[in-house]
């Protein structure tokens, strides 16, 4: 261990307005109260086993749909779909457009799939459709909703995955249940800009652990649907 006294501290204290250092883009499909599909891009998401945590503004149409219908599809676009994702920027499924979004330049778009140039395809266990062009689609149900912060403006949704669909080209050859990380190129949002994922930079010791050791009860439960 290097003694602290010999390390030059290169840090500078700052107060950034956002802390989006880099997370995968997710296109969340949900159903509006009139039964039409909604499609919204977001990147405040992370996974734990077959569950995910999603951060959404409480006034967003997607958040309202999840609170009401308790189901969605998490579609993961590849970096090749960046232009389609960007066509959904500054759009909302809320009519009228909430005042805060009006100030930021958002406009109401009733058909998000058409706007993005993407194709809706039926799901198996939930009502919202999947996005055919996305290499990964995960059907999910809402297990819990947690308020974040003191003003009620953000909600964290805990969702449980019931189905995972992938394009064949990102599946690891010779396996039935593994993704090839060298073939899967997720779209990444970092400080409001879209990026691809670079090549592997170093072998991971964690990769020595067989993936089957991570199999949990939620995966087994999904088989009953």
C-alpha positions as CSV (number, residue, x, y, z in Angstrom):
1,X,0.0,0.0,0.0
2,X,1.4,3.4,-1.0
3,X,1.8,5.7,2.1
4,X,-0.7,8.6,1.9
5,X,2.0,11.1,2.5
6,X,3.6,10.3,-0.9
7,X,0.4,10.5,-3.0
8,X,-0.3,13.9,-4.7
9,X,-4.0,14.7,-4.4
10,X,-5.2,15.8,-7.9
11,X,-8.8,16.3,-6.8
12,X,-10.6,19.6,-7.2
13,X,-13.9,20.2,-5.3
14,X,-16.8,20.9,-7.7
15,X,-20.6,20.9,-7.5
16,X,-21.9,19.4,-10.7
17,X,-25.6,19.8,-11.4
18,X,-25.9,16.1,-12.5
19,X,-24.0,13.0,-11.6
20,X,-24.6,10.9,-14.7
21,X,-21.1,9.5,-15.1
22,X,-22.3,6.8,-17.5
23,X,-25.2,4.3,-17.4
24,X,-27.0,2.2,-20.1
25,X,-29.9,3.8,-21.9
26,X,-33.2,2.1,-21.4
27,X,-36.3,2.5,-23.5
28,X,-39.2,1.8,-21.2
29,X,-42.4,0.8,-22.9
30,X,-45.6,1.1,-20.8
31,X,-49.3,1.5,-21.5
32,X,-51.2,4.8,-21.2
33,X,-54.5,4.9,-19.4
34,X,-56.3,4.8,-22.9
35,X,-54.5,1.6,-23.7
36,X,-52.0,3.1,-26.2
37,X,-48.2,2.3,-25.8
38,X,-45.8,4.9,-24.5
39,X,-42.0,4.7,-25.1
40,X,-39.6,6.8,-23.0
41,X,-35.8,6.9,-22.9
42,X,-34.1,7.0,-19.5
43,X,-30.7,6.0,-18.0
44,X,-31.2,6.0,-14.2
45,X,-31.3,2.2,-14.0
46,X,-29.3,-0.7,-12.5
47,X,-29.8,-4.4,-12.0
48,X,-29.6,-6.8,-9.1
49,X,-30.2,-10.3,-10.2
50,X,-33.6,-10.4,-12.0
51,X,-34.6,-7.1,-10.5
52,X,-33.9,-3.5,-11.5
53,X,-34.2,-0.1,-9.9
54,X,-35.5,2.7,-12.1
55,X,-35.3,6.3,-11.3
56,X,-38.1,8.5,-12.9
57,X,-39.6,11.9,-12.3
58,X,-42.9,11.4,-10.5
59,X,-44.7,13.7,-13.0
60,X,-43.5,11.7,-16.1
61,X,-46.1,9.8,-18.1
62,X,-44.0,6.6,-17.7
63,X,-43.9,7.0,-13.9
64,X,-47.7,7.5,-13.8
65,X,-48.2,4.4,-16.1
66,X,-46.0,2.3,-13.8
67,X,-47.8,3.4,-10.7
68,X,-51.2,2.6,-12.3
69,X,-50.5,-0.5,-14.4
70,X,-47.5,-2.0,-12.4
71,X,-45.8,-3.4,-15.5
72,X,-43.4,-2.4,-18.3
73,X,-40.8,-3.6,-20.7
74,X,-37.1,-2.6,-20.4
75,X,-35.7,-2.4,-23.9
76,X,-31.9,-1.9,-24.2
77,X,-30.8,-0.3,-27.4
78,X,-27.4,-0.9,-28.9
79,X,-25.2,2.0,-29.9
80,X,-26.4,1.5,-33.5
81,X,-29.8,2.8,-32.3
82,X,-28.5,6.1,-31.0
83,X,-30.3,8.2,-33.7
84,X,-33.6,6.5,-32.9
85,X,-33.2,7.1,-29.2
86,X,-32.3,10.8,-29.8
87,X,-35.6,11.3,-31.8
88,X,-37.4,10.7,-28.5
89,X,-35.5,13.4,-26.7
90,X,-37.6,16.3,-25.5
91,X,-40.8,14.4,-26.1
92,X,-43.5,13.4,-23.6
93,X,-46.6,11.3,-23.6
94,X,-48.3,13.8,-21.2
95,X,-50.9,16.1,-22.6
96,X,-50.8,18.9,-21.5
97,X,-47.1,19.1,-21.2
98,X,-46.1,19.7,-17.6
99,X,-44.9,23.2,-16.9
100,X,-41.4,22.2,-15.9
101,X,-41.0,20.2,-19.2
102,X,-42.4,23.1,-21.2
103,X,-39.6,25.3,-19.8
104,X,-37.0,22.7,-21.1
105,X,-38.5,22.5,-24.6
106,X,-40.5,19.3,-24.4
107,X,-43.5,18.7,-26.7
108,X,-46.3,16.2,-26.6
109,X,-45.9,13.2,-29.0
110,X,-48.8,10.6,-28.9
111,X,-47.0,7.9,-30.9
112,X,-43.5,7.5,-29.6
113,X,-42.8,4.3,-31.6
114,X,-43.6,6.1,-34.9
115,X,-41.5,9.1,-33.8
116,X,-38.5,7.0,-33.1
117,X,-39.0,4.8,-36.2
118,X,-39.1,1.7,-34.0
119,X,-41.4,-1.4,-34.1
120,X,-43.7,-2.6,-31.4
121,X,-43.9,-6.3,-30.9
122,X,-46.2,-8.2,-28.5
123,X,-44.9,-9.3,-25.1
124,X,-45.7,-12.6,-23.5
125,X,-46.3,-11.8,-19.8
126,X,-47.1,-8.1,-19.7
127,X,-49.4,-5.8,-21.8
128,X,-46.8,-3.2,-23.0
129,X,-45.0,-4.1,-26.2
130,X,-41.4,-4.9,-26.7
131,X,-39.1,-2.9,-29.1
132,X,-38.2,-5.3,-32.0
133,X,-35.0,-3.4,-32.9
134,X,-33.5,-3.5,-29.4
135,X,-31.1,-6.4,-28.9
136,X,-32.4,-6.9,-25.3
137,X,-36.0,-6.6,-24.0
138,X,-37.0,-7.5,-20.4
139,X,-40.7,-7.8,-19.4
140,X,-41.1,-6.7,-15.9
141,X,-43.6,-6.0,-13.1
142,X,-43.5,-3.3,-10.4
143,X,-42.8,-4.7,-7.0
144,X,-42.4,-1.5,-5.0
145,X,-42.2,2.3,-5.4
146,X,-39.9,4.4,-3.3
147,X,-40.0,8.2,-3.0
148,X,-36.5,9.8,-3.4
149,X,-35.6,13.1,-1.8
150,X,-37.9,15.4,0.2
151,X,-40.0,17.1,-2.5
152,X,-41.6,14.0,-4.0
153,X,-40.3,14.8,-7.5
154,X,-38.5,11.5,-8.1
155,X,-39.6,7.9,-7.7
156,X,-37.5,4.8,-7.6
157,X,-39.3,1.8,-9.0
158,X,-38.2,-1.7,-8.0
159,X,-39.2,-4.0,-10.9
160,X,-39.0,-7.8,-11.2
161,X,-38.1,-9.3,-14.6
162,X,-40.3,-12.1,-15.9
163,X,-39.0,-12.6,-19.4
164,X,-35.7,-11.8,-21.1
165,X,-35.5,-11.6,-24.9
166,X,-32.3,-11.2,-26.9
167,X,-31.2,-11.0,-30.5
168,X,-29.4,-14.2,-31.5
169,X,-26.2,-12.3,-32.5
170,X,-25.5,-11.2,-28.9
171,X,-25.9,-14.7,-27.4
172,X,-22.6,-16.4,-26.5
173,X,-21.9,-19.2,-29.0
174,X,-22.6,-22.7,-27.6
175,X,-24.7,-21.5,-24.7
176,X,-28.5,-21.1,-24.1
177,X,-28.4,-18.5,-21.4
178,X,-25.4,-16.2,-21.6
179,X,-24.8,-12.9,-23.3
180,X,-21.5,-12.4,-25.2
181,X,-20.1,-9.1,-23.8
182,X,-17.9,-8.8,-26.8
183,X,-20.9,-8.8,-29.1
184,X,-23.3,-6.7,-27.0
185,X,-22.7,-3.0,-27.5
186,X,-25.0,-1.0,-25.2
187,X,-25.8,2.6,-25.7
188,X,-24.4,4.7,-22.8
189,X,-25.6,8.0,-21.5
190,X,-22.8,10.1,-19.9
191,X,-23.5,13.7,-18.9
192,X,-26.4,14.1,-21.4
193,X,-24.3,12.7,-24.3
194,X,-24.6,9.3,-26.0
195,X,-21.6,6.9,-26.3
196,X,-20.8,3.4,-27.2
197,X,-19.0,0.9,-25.1
198,X,-15.3,0.5,-25.8
199,X,-13.4,-2.8,-25.9
200,X,-12.4,-4.8,-22.8
201,X,-9.5,-3.0,-21.1
202,X,-8.5,-5.7,-18.6
203,X,-9.4,-9.3,-17.7
204,X,-11.8,-9.5,-14.7
205,X,-11.1,-11.9,-11.8
206,X,-14.8,-12.0,-11.2
207,X,-15.3,-13.7,-14.6
208,X,-13.9,-16.9,-13.0
209,X,-17.1,-17.3,-11.2
210,X,-19.6,-19.4,-13.2
211,X,-22.7,-17.3,-14.0
212,X,-25.0,-20.1,-12.8
213,X,-23.9,-19.2,-9.2
214,X,-25.8,-16.0,-9.6
215,X,-29.1,-17.8,-10.4
216,X,-31.8,-16.6,-7.9
217,X,-35.4,-17.3,-6.9
218,X,-36.8,-14.6,-9.2
219,X,-35.4,-16.5,-12.3
220,X,-37.1,-19.7,-11.1
221,X,-40.3,-17.7,-10.4
222,X,-40.3,-16.3,-13.9
223,X,-40.6,-19.8,-15.3
224,X,-44.1,-20.1,-13.8
225,X,-45.5,-17.3,-16.0
